[in-house]
Amino acid sequence: MRRRRSPQEKKALSYALDCRNDYGGNDKASRLAIPRNKRFPRRANRHHDHQRLAGLTGAPDPAIDEVVEVRLRGRRPKSWRKLPDLPLGRHVERRRHA
């Protein structure tokens, strides 16, 4: 059997393991914002690729193919990453000092 934890131990574990969104906006808004923020860079990358490939109409030409390939790979794709949530202890500490 596991031993019982004291309320102080439970509180310390909660502060260490539980996380909170520290972004500052409404916590429910992330359900819409995260997919939207993922969508915009992907759309910009597709748009960029489509513009570069628009010149490849007609018969295949190895010289043009190589130039377009270099132009496609010459730019780093846009990306977006979600910021990780903060542990509850750090979140409470920040709120106390703010």
N, C-alpha and C positions, 0 to 999 in steps of 0.2 A: 504494500500500500504506500501511496505517497503521503508525505507528511503534510500537515496543514500549514498554510502560510498565514503569517500574521497580517493584519490590515496594512501595516507599514511596508511589508514586503510586497503585498499586492499593489500598493500605490507605486512603489519604485518600479516594479515590472511594467505597470501600465504606462508610466512616464517613459520608459525605455522602449517599449514595443509598439504602443499605439501611435498612429501618425495623424497629422492634421494638415489640411490644405492651407498653405501660408501665402497664397497668391494675393488675397485681399478682396477678391470679388465674391459674388454670391456663390456658395458651394454647389448649388443646383445648376448654375449656368455652365459648368464644365461639361455637362452632358451634351450641350450643343456646341460649345466652343472648341473642345478637343477635336471632334470630327471636322469642324470647319477649318481649324488651323492646319490639320493634316491635308485637307483638300486643296488649299491655295497653292502651296509649293508644288504639289504633284501636277496641278493644272498648268502652272507656269512652265514646268519641265516639258510637259507634253506639247505645249504651244511652241516652245523653243525648238523642239525636235521636228515638229511639223513644218515650221518655217524653213529649217535647214534642208529638209527632205523635199521641199516643194520644187526645187530645181532639178530633181532627178526624174524628169519625165522623158519618155522616148526610149531609144535604143540604149543598152548598157554601154558605158564608156569607163574603162578602168581608171583613167586619169581623174575624171570628175568624181568617180566613186571614192577615190582615196582622199581627195580634197574635202568632200563632204564629211567623210568619216573623221578626219582630223578636226573639222569645225565642230562636229557633234561632241567629240570627246574633249575638246579644248576648254570647255567651261565646266566648272564643278556644279553638279545639280543642286538646286535649292532643297533645303530640308527644314524640318521643324521637330523639336523634341519637347515633351512635357517635362516640366520641372518636377523632381520628386517631392513628395510630401515630407514635412519635417516630423521628427519624433515629438511626441506630446510634451516632453520635458523642455525641449528647446523652444517650442511654440509658446508655452506658458511663460517661460523666462523672457522671451522677446516682448510679449504682451505686457508683462509687469514693468519693463523698462521703457516702454513707449509712452 
